[in-house]
């Protein structure tokens, strides 16, 4: 399910689509205009960091992901640096005061030590994951899903936690859905590339 009905029907979803269009989207005019982190070429480029760094847009993102986190009943939210770090902070900052949701981040290159107080393994920072629990993995923009799948593999191998869903601000619709299906992890996004490019 790319965009959950609870997200698509939220009264502020269309505002988020406009923010992404205004702050994050570039149309290069040709299929070779931009080289993406995945190595692919694309006509379209999305940088959602300005969206996350905007007070109102950031609150919408946090609110929508919290909506799904609550429905999924997860214990943790987090993901791979860099994009997931501000995204995780937004989700935690917009959670209700009585929420049991806790945040973490996964470094691409682990430091030589784990968390002294948290007992997290090297490369896992934020709240302690030592007791285990269910995880909502977040991403800013998803193309093929490759980096998120690597993070999932590390979480499963190095902690007692289980990833139950991946949510991205924007899915570029270039294979991520199929990649997550292949590893048995549900995938959702707040927006699809076509929501922006076909307006």
C-alpha positions in Angstrom: 0.0 0.0 0.0 2.0 3.0 -1.2 -0.1 5.8 0.5 -2.4 4.6 3.4 -6.0 5.8 3.3 -5.5 7.5 6.7 -2.8 9.6 5.2 -4.4 10.3 1.8 -7.6 11.5 3.5 -6.0 13.6 6.2 -7.1 17.2 5.9 -3.5 18.4 5.7 -2.2 15.9 3.1 -2.8 18.3 0.2 -0.8 21.0 2.0 2.1 18.6 2.3 1.9 17.9 -1.4 2.1 21.6 -2.1 5.1 22.1 0.3 7.0 19.2 -1.4 6.2 20.7 -4.8 7.4 24.2 -3.7 10.4 23.3 -1.5 11.7 19.9 -2.7 11.0 19.3 -6.4 13.1 20.1 -9.5 12.1 19.2 -13.0 15.3 19.1 -15.2 13.4 18.7 -18.4 15.2 15.5 -19.6 15.6 12.0 -18.4 19.4 12.6 -17.9 19.1 15.8 -16.0 20.0 14.5 -12.5 22.2 11.7 -11.2 20.6 10.2 -8.0 22.3 8.7 -5.0 21.3 5.3 -6.4 23.4 6.0 -9.5 20.3 6.3 -11.7 19.6 9.2 -14.0 16.3 11.0 -13.7 14.4 14.0 -15.0 13.1 14.7 -11.5 15.0 15.5 -8.3 13.5 15.6 -4.8 15.3 17.0 -1.7 12.9 16.9 1.2 15.3 18.4 3.7 13.8 21.9 3.2 10.4 20.4 3.8 11.6 18.8 7.1 13.2 22.1 8.1 10.1 24.2 7.6 7.9 24.7 10.8 4.5 23.9 9.3 5.6 21.4 6.7 7.7 19.6 9.3 4.7 19.4 11.7 2.5 17.9 9.0 5.2 15.2 8.2 5.5 14.4 11.9 1.8 14.3 12.4 1.1 12.0 9.5 3.9 9.5 10.4 2.7 9.5 14.0 -0.8 8.7 12.8 0.6 5.6 11.1 3.0 4.7 14.0 0.1 4.7 16.4 -2.0 2.5 14.2 1.0 0.1 13.7 1.6 0.1 17.5 5.4 0.3 17.1 7.9 0.9 19.9 10.6 2.6 17.9 10.9 5.0 15.0 14.2 5.7 13.2 16.5 5.0 10.3 19.7 5.5 8.4 21.6 8.8 8.6 21.3 11.4 7.2 17.8 11.8 5.9 16.1 9.8 8.7 17.7 11.8 11.5 15.7 15.0 11.2 12.7 12.9 10.1 12.9 10.8 13.3 13.2 14.0 15.4 10.1 15.4 13.8 8.1 12.3 14.5 9.2 12.2 18.2 8.7 16.0 18.6 5.1 15.8 17.3 4.2 12.6 19.3 1.8 13.0 22.2 3.3 13.5 25.7 2.0 10.1 26.8 3.4 8.3 23.7 5.6 5.3 24.3 7.3 5.8 20.9 11.1 6.3 21.1 13.6 7.3 18.4 17.0 6.0 17.2 19.4 6.4 14.3 21.7 4.0 12.4 25.1 5.3 11.3 26.2 4.3 7.9 29.7 3.6 9.4 29.5 2.5 13.0 31.8 4.1 15.5 34.1 1.8 17.5 31.8 1.6 20.5 28.2 1.2 21.3 26.1 3.3 23.6 27.6 3.3 27.1 24.3 4.1 28.8 21.9 2.7 26.2 23.7 -0.6 25.6 23.0 -0.2 21.9 25.4 -1.9 19.5 28.0 0.3 17.6 26.3 2.5 15.1 23.0 2.6 16.8 22.3 5.9 18.7 19.4 7.5 20.4 17.0 5.7 22.8 18.0 2.2 24.1 16.9 -0.7 22.0 18.2 -3.3 24.4 14.8 -4.6 25.4 13.7 -5.1 21.8 10.4 -4.1 20.2 8.8 -3.3 16.9 10.3 -0.7 14.6 8.9 1.8 12.0 11.8 2.6 9.7 11.6 6.0 8.1 13.2 7.5 5.0 13.0 10.9 3.4 13.0 9.9 -0.3 12.9 6.3 -1.5 14.1 5.2 -4.9 15.0 1.5 -5.0 14.8 0.8 -1.3 18.4 -0.5 -1.2 19.7 1.6 1.7 16.6 1.0 3.8 17.0 -2.8 3.3 20.6 -2.6 4.5 19.4 -0.8 7.6 16.7 -3.4 8.2 19.3 -6.2 7.9 21.5 -4.5 10.5 18.6 -3.9 12.9 17.6 -7.5 12.7 21.2 -8.8 13.0 22.4 -6.5 15.8 19.4 -5.8 18.0 16.4 -7.7 19.4 14.0 -5.4 17.4 11.9 -6.2 14.4 11.1 -3.8 11.5 7.4 -4.0 10.8 7.0 -1.2 8.3 9.0 1.3 6.2 7.5 4.8 5.6 9.0 7.4 3.3 8.0 11.0 2.8 8.2 10.4 -0.9 8.4 7.3 -3.0 9.9 7.9 -6.5 8.0 4.8 -7.8 11.2 3.2 -9.1 11.1 -0.2 -7.6 11.1 0.3 -3.8 7.6 -1.3 -3.4 8.7 -4.4 -5.1 12.1 -4.6 -3.2 10.3 -4.3 0.2 7.8 -6.9 -0.8 10.6 -9.3 -1.7 12.0 -9.1 1.8 8.5 -9.2 3.4 8.4 -5.7 4.9 5.3 -3.5 4.3 6.1 -0.2 2.6 4.2 3.1 2.6 4.9 6.7 1.7 3.2 10.0 2.4 3.4 11.0 -1.2 4.2 9.4 -4.6 6.4 11.0 -7.3 3.3 11.0 -9.5 1.4 13.2 -7.0 4.0 15.9 -7.8 5.0 15.4 -11.4 1.4 14.8 -12.7 -0.2 17.8 -11.0 
